[in-house]
Each structure stands twice: as structure tokens, then as C-alpha cells.
Amino acid sequence: MTEDIQNLAAGNEVSRSLWSDIMDAMRGTEANYTQININKAIFLLAVPMILELVMESTFAVVDIFFVSKLGASAIATVGLTETYLFLLYSVAMGLSMAVTAIVARRIGEKESQKASLSAVQAVIIGVICSIPFAFTGIFFAKELLTLMGADEWVLEKGYHYTQWMLGGNAVIVLIFVINAIFRGAGDPAIAMRILFISNIINIMLDPLLIFGLGPVPALGIKGAAIATTTGRAVGVIVQFWLLFRGGKHIRIRLSQIIIDSKIMIGIIRTSVGGVGQMLVGMTSWIFLMRILAAIGSEAVAGSTIALRIVMFTLMPAWGMSNAASTLVGQNLGAGFPDRAESSVWKIGFYNMLFLIGVSVIYFFFNRNLMSIFTADEAVISVGSTWLRIMSYSYFVYGWWMVSVQAFNGSGDTKTPTIINLIFFWLIEIPLAYLLAVVLNKGYSGVFWGCFYAETSVGLVTLWLFSRGRWKTVVV
């Protein structure tokens, strides 16, 4: 009897401890991630980072859910516009990688003032980078869509979506960059809450602006872009308020709003590899989308929906991977390279287990997932084929994501860039063209090309990480 009571008390204590950790992760904590238990550090960082990226991917899923009601050409508009947004994401995410690495390193070194100055320089760079995208999107939307093989409906009615998404791209860049600042500092709970607010606004505005209600006119596909841009803009406003108000680990003061050329050059130098890394990967998708566009709008629409599903289900894995980036940066800054490496191997194992579960769902329920977004049998066939093929390699993706983010967290953004260049441009694109066009395999040829190239890049990246040269990078 006494033993049963003790076991029950022990079980209750574990439950209370777990609940306490969950609440700390959601609220944010002042914990020193270079000192506490590694598993607890992973948990406190990964939970809000996972939820943050789930919120980020919710934008895409919600938009495509409502836009799909307008037909295959409307979905294709989103997909074709997204090929150019991928270029923007390359810049925003590449800059974010550098920001996370540098801020995390300064926090690990106990240099909070330098971390704040780095944050200010990153925001300035982000605003400057958004200007050419805005100009091009506002004045050359039709030309951009024509270049990607858009059909008549897209060029007549869909180009407004492209104008809004590219024209208002500054809010996309800033929400990426400022959330990267919070993550690097060890305040991922703030980044999570920002995207929660933005998503709530987008979810409310999407159906209202797309289909209209009462005095609000139906704006069609343009309404989806306005809703998304508005939601992100509100999120950016809240981000700035919290940056100046102060998080658990970082705060910007008015006296720090200056241009520090030395820090700015350091960020740009570190981000070049990150931008190149993302640019290579994302521009490869532009070429793949161009191949699919030649096959037909159904191929583009099915791929677009499948990509949104993939993005949504990968976000928890990217969230755990982002935790690796922060832990690597802070532990290298604190002088604990072995602890940094141990964190990566632990997170990689957890990531692999999660993505094996996702693979099972993709394999058995690919058509069910596609049917949520469309009733078009041709579109469902395309998307379900891609999801099934993806399911064969997801166990490798878990390790690839974490090892890439470990490189980025250390400040070594060059190595993943070179790897991506070889496997995405020199292998994936030619292989997809060979299978889809030369061997006449159609859209399935594109997807098999992706499978072979991306499985290979995952294995090579993990091997290079295991060699350990990233531990000596200086940022």
C-alpha cells in the first residue's frame, strides 16, 4: 500500500513538472539555455518554435482553403505568385539565419547590448531588401506571371493577388527577421504569440474579403492577399512594441536606433550564405513549377495544394530544428561546443521519429488530405502522387533539417549553400526535366526527381555535420 502511494505521488510530481515546463515554454522563461539540462532546454525552445511555425504555415493553408473555392486557375495564381515569393523568402530567411546565429552568439557571450544593436541593424537591412520586390510586384505583376506561363484567367483577374503580396512584402520580411531576433535571444514564446495574432486576423478576413458579406464587397482572390498582408502588418506592429518593451532576454532602446556599419557588414557577410542557401533551394522550385506549368494548370494546382500540406506538416520539424540553431549559437558563444553537438543529435532523433509518423499519414491518407482542399479529381491525383512519393524519404528529412540549422546556428551558412547548389541546381532540376519531359513521365517525373535529389542532400549534409568543422566558425 505504501509503495502504491509513493508511486502515485511520484507520478503526480512528474505530471506537475511536465505541466510547469509546458507553461514556461508558452509564457517564455529567463532560463540560461547553456546551463540547464539539455532535454529541458530543447523542450523550452522547441515547443514555442513548433507552434510558431505551425502558425506560419497556417497562413498558407487557410489561404489555399478559401482560394480553392474559386477554381484551379485561382489556385494556380497563388502557386505562380509563390514562386516569386520564394525569392523573397530566400532573402528573409537567409537574413533570419544570420540574425539568429549572431544574436544567439552575443547572448551566449553575455553581450546583451551588442545583441540589441545587431537586432536594429537586421531590421534596417530587412526594410532595404523589401523595396525592390515591392516595386517589381506593383508595376510588373502581369509580366511576372506571363513569364511563368500563366493562363488567361490569371493574367486578367489573378494579377491583383501578385501585386498585393509582392507590394506589401515588407511585412513578410520583418515578421521573419524580428521573430528570428526573438528566437536567437531565447524568447521563442514571443515569436509564437505574434504569429497567433496575425493568423487570427487572417482567418477572420479571408472569407470576408474573398466572398464578401453585407456592405463588404467580394474581392475574390485579391481579398486573400489583402487579408494576409493585413494580418502580418498587425503582427509587425506588435513585434516592434515588444522589442522596445523588452522580452525575457533582449530589449531595444531608442539610443540604439543607429546605423552601426561594422555590425551591419557582419550581418550581411553572414547572411550571404544563408540567402544563397535559400535562394538555390527556392529558385529550383521556380524551374520545377515552370515544368509543371507546361504540363497544365491541374499540375500546378495539385502541386500548390500538396506543397501547402507539406509546409504545414513540416513546420513542427522545422520548429525543433530552429531550437538546434539557437542552442548551437548560444553554447558556442558560451564555450561549450560538445554541448552544442549533443543538442543536435538529440533533436535529430526526435525529428526523425516525428517525420516517420507524418510519412505514414502521407502514404495511407494522401487523397484524403487533398480532398480537404478540392473536389477536382485531376488536381487530387497530382497532389496525392507527390505526397505518396514524399513519404518514402521523410525519415532522412528529419536529420537534414537539424544538421542544416546546426550549420546556420554556428554561423557557417556557406557549407549548406554549396551543398544546395550541387544537389538542387545540378541534380534536381536536370533530373526532373529528364524524367518529366524527355522520358515523358509527366508530373510524377518532377516529383521523383525531387525525391532522389533531396534524399541525397540530406545524407550528405548530415555526414558533413558529423565532421565537426562548424565548431570553429567565428561570427
N, C-alpha and C positions, 0 to 999 in steps of 0.2 A: 504493500500500500504506500509506504513511504517513498519507494523508488518510483512509483507511478506519479506521485505528486511532484517529485523532483523533475521527472521528465516533462511533465506538463508545464511546470514553471520555466524550464529551460526553453521549451517550445514557444511559450509566450514571450520570453525575453528576445528570442531570435526574431519573432514577428514584430515586436516593438522596435527592434534595431533596424529591421528592413524598412518599416514604415517611416522611421525617423530619417533614414538615408534617402528615401524617395522624396520626402518633404523638403529635405535640404537641397536635393538636386533641382527640384521645381522652384524653390524660392531663391536659390543661389546661396553660396556659402563662402566664408573667408578662409577656408581651409588652404593650407600650403600643399600643393599637389606634388611637390618634390620631397615631402616628408611623410605623408600619411601612407597607409597600406596601399599597395598598387591597385589591388582589386577595387578598393573603395574609391580611389582616385578615378579609375576608369568608369565606375558606376556614376559618380557625381558629375563627371563631364559628359559621358555618353548619353544619359537619359535626356537632358535638355537638348543636346545636339541632335539626337534622333528625332525628337519631337519638332525641333526647328526645321529640319529638312523635310519631314513629313508635311509640315505646314507649307514649305516652299513648293513641294510637288503638288500640293492640293490646288494651288493656283492653276496649274496646267490641267489637272483632272476636271476641276469644276468648269473651266472654260470650254474644254472639248465636249463635256457632257451636254452643255446648253447649245453650243455651236453646232453639234452633230444633228440637232433638230432642223437645221437649215439646209442640210443636204451634203453630198460628197464634195461638191465644189467649195462649199464654205469650210469644210474640214481641210481640204487641200490648201485653201488660203492660209489657214493657221500653220500648216506644215511648211509651206513655202516661205512664209514670213519667218518662221522659226529657224530656217537655215541661215538667215542673216542675223537673227538674234543670237545664234550660236557664236557668231563672230564677236558680238558684244559680250556674251557670257565668257568668251575666251579672255577678253581684256579684264572684265570684272573679277572673274575667278582667279586669273593669274595674279592680279594685283592683290587679291584677298589672301592668296597663299603666302605672298611675301609679307603682307601685313601681319598675319597670324604668326609667322615664324619670328619676325623681328620683335613684335610686342611680347610674345611669349619669352623670347630670349632676354629682353630687358627686365621683364617681371621676375624671371628666374635669377637674374643678377641683382635684384632688389633696386633697380633703377626706374622707379615709377614715373619720375619726371620725364625721362627720356622716352618712356613708353607713350606718355601722353603727347609729347612733341611728334613722335612718329605717327601717331593717330591723326594729328592735324595735317601733316604732310600727305598722308594717304588720301584723306578726303579731298584735298586740293587737286591731287593728281587725278582722282576719280572724276571730278567735275570737268576737268580739262579734256579727259578722254571721251566723255559723253558728247561733246559738241559736234564733232564730225559725223557721228552716227545720226544725231538729231537732224542736222542739215540735209544729209543724204535722204533720210527717210521721209522728211516733209516734202521735199521738192522732186524726188526721183522715185517715188514708190512704184509707179506703173512700170518704169524701166527696169527696176529690180525684179519685179515679178515676171516680166517678159523674158528676162534673161534666164529665169528658172523654168521656162516652158509653161507658164500659167495659161489656163483656158480662158475663153471669152467672158464667162461669168466672173471669174476672179479679177480680170482687168477692168470690168465695168462696175462691179459692186464691192469687190473684196479689198481693193487697194486702200480704202479708208482705214481698215484694220492695220495695215502695214504702216500707214502714216502715223497713227496714234502710238503704236508700240515702239517704233523707232524714234519718233519725235519726242516722246516722253521718256526716253531711255535713261535719263539721269537718275530717276528714282530707282531703276533696276540696279544700276552701278552702285549707288550709295547704300542701298539696303544690303548688298553683298559686302561692300567694304567695311561699313560700320559694324555689321554683325561679326565680321572677321576680327575686328578690333576687340570686341567683347569676348569672343572665343579665345583669342590669344592671351588676353588678360586673365582668363579663368572665370568669366562671367557669362557662360553659355545660356543660363536661365533668362537673361535679359533678351538675348537674340531670339530665343524661343517665343517669348511673350510678344515681341514686335511682330513676328510673322503671324501669330494668332490674331492679333488685332487687324492686320492687313487682310487676312483671309475672311474674317467675319464681314468686313465691308465689301469685299469682292463677291462673296456668296450672296449677300443681300442685293447688290447692284446688278449682278449678271442677268438674272431673269427679268428684272425690272427694265433694264435698258435695252436688252435684246428684243424682248417681246412686247414691251410697253404695258402700261396699266393706268387707267383713268386719264389724267392730263399728261402723263409721261408718254411721249411717242415711242413707237417701236423703231429702234435704230439698227436692228439687225446685227450683223457681225461687228460693225463699228462699236456697238454698245458693249460688246465683250472687252474690247481694248480699253474703252473709257473706264469700265468697272475695274479692270486690273490695274490700270495706271493710277486711278484714284486711291485704291486700297494700298498700293505701295507708297504713294505720296504721303498718306497719313502716317504710315509706318516710319518713314524717314523723319517726319516732324517729331514723332515720339522719340526716335533714336537720338536726335540732337538734344532734346530736352534731358534725356537720361545721361548722355555723355557729360553735359555740364553739371547736372545734379550729382553725378557720381555713382558708379557701381560699387561692387564689393572690392574690386582691385584696381580700377582705373577711373580717373576723373580729369576732364579738361578745364582749364581756367582761361579766362579771357586774355590774360597776359601771354598765353601760349599760342594764340592765333597769330602766328608769324610764319614767314617762309624761311625755313632752315635748309639751305641748299645742300649741305653735307648729308643731312638725314634723307632729304628728298632723293638725292642721287643714289644713296644706298638702297632705298626702297625700289627705285626704278631698276637699278642693276640686279637686285634680287628677283624682281617681278618679271624681268625679261624672259627668264627661263620658264616661269610659271605661265606667262601669256603665250609663249611659244608652245609650251606643253599642251595647253588647252586649244590653242589655235590649230595645231596639227590635228588633234583628235576631232575637233568640231568641224573644221573645213573638210575633213574626209567625209563627214556626213553630208555636206553640201554636194559633193560629187556623187555619193550614193543616191541622194534624193534626185539628182538630175537623171541618173539612170532609171530610177523608178518612175519619174515623170514621163519618160519616153514610153514606158510600158502602159501608163494610163492613170487617170485620176483615182480609180479604185485602189491602185497600188500605193499611191501617195497617201490616200485617206487611211487605208488599213495600216500602213507603216506609222502614220502620225498617231493614230489611236494606240497602237501597240507600244510606241515609244513613250507615250504618256503613262501607260500602265507600268512599263519598265522603270521609268523615272520614279514613279510613286513607290514601287516595291523596293527599289534600290536605296531609297533615302535613309531607312534605318541603318543600312550597311555603311553608307557614307557618313552618317552621324557618328557611328563607332569609329570610323576611320579618322574623322576630324578630331576625335578625342586623342588618337595616337599622335596627330600633328602637334596639339597643344602639349601633351606630355613629353614628347621628344624635345620640343623647343625649350620648355621650362627646365627639364632635367639636364639638358646640355648646358644651359645657362648657369645652372647651379653646380655644374661639375660632376654630374652623375650619369655618364654615358651608358654604363651597364644597366642602370635602372631604366633608362630610355629604351634600350633594346628589349629588355624584359617586357615592358609595357606593350611593345609592338607585337611580340609573339603571342601574348595572351589575347590581345584584341583580335589578331588574325584568326585565332582558333574560334573565338566566339562568332566572328563574322562568317566563317565558313559554315558553322552549324546553322546559322540563321538562313543563309542563302541556299543551303541544301533543302530546307523546308520550303522556300519560295519555289525552287525548281520542281518540287513535287506538285505544287499547285499549278504551275505553268504547264506541266506535262499532261495532267489529267483534266484541267478545267480551262484551257486556253480559249475555247469557243464560248464558254460561259462568261469569261471576263470580257471578251469582245462584244458580246450581246448586250452588255450593260449600256454600251455607248451607241450602238447602231443595229438596225434590223436588216441592213443591206448585206445579202449573202456573199457577194463578191468581196466586199470590204472585210467581212468577218473572216473569210478564207485566207486573205492576205495576212491579217494581223495574227490570227491563230497559228499560222505556219511559223511566223517569226518567234512567237512566244515559246512554241514547242522546241525550236532549234536552240533558243537561248537556254532552255532548261538543261541542256547537256553540259554546259560549261560553267554554271554558276558557282560550283564549289571552288573553282580557280579564281573567280572574280573577288571572292572574299579576301583572299590573300593579296591579290593585286592591289585592291583599293587601299589596304592598310600599308603595304610597303611603299606605294606611291606617296601617301600622305606622310610617311616617316621621312622620306627624302625631302619633301617640301617643308616639313616642320623643322628639319635641321638647317634649312636654307639652301640645300642642294636641289634647285629646281632644274638644273641643266641636264642631269642624268635622265630623268623621265622624259624630257623633251627629245633627246636624241633617240631614246627607245621608241617613243611615239612616232617620230619621223620615219624610222625604218619600217615599223610594223603597220602603221596606218596608211602612209602615203605610198611606200614602195611595195607593200604586200597586199593590204586590204583592198585598195581601190582597183589595182590591176586584176586581182583575183576575182573580185565581184564582177567586173566588166567581162572577164573571160567566161565566167560561169553563166552570167545572165544574158549576155548578148552573143558572144562568139559561139558558145555551146548551147544557146537558146534555152536556158533553164528558167528564164523569166525572173520574177521577184524572188523565188526561192534561191536562185543563184546568188543574188545580192546577200541574202541572209546567211547562206553557208560561207560566203567569203568573209563576212563579219565574224562568224564562229571560229574559223581557222586562225584568222589574224589575231583576234582578241584573246583567245585561249593561249596562244603562243606568247603574246606580250605580257600576260600575267605571270607565266612561268619564268620568263627571263628577268622581269623586274624583281621578283622575289629572290632569285638567285643572286642578283647584284646587291640587293639589300643585305643578304647574309654575309657578304664580304666585309661589310663594316666601314667602308671609307667615309660614309656620311657623318661619322662621329667627329671628324676633324674639320668640318666646314666652319668657317668664320663669317658671321654676319654682323 
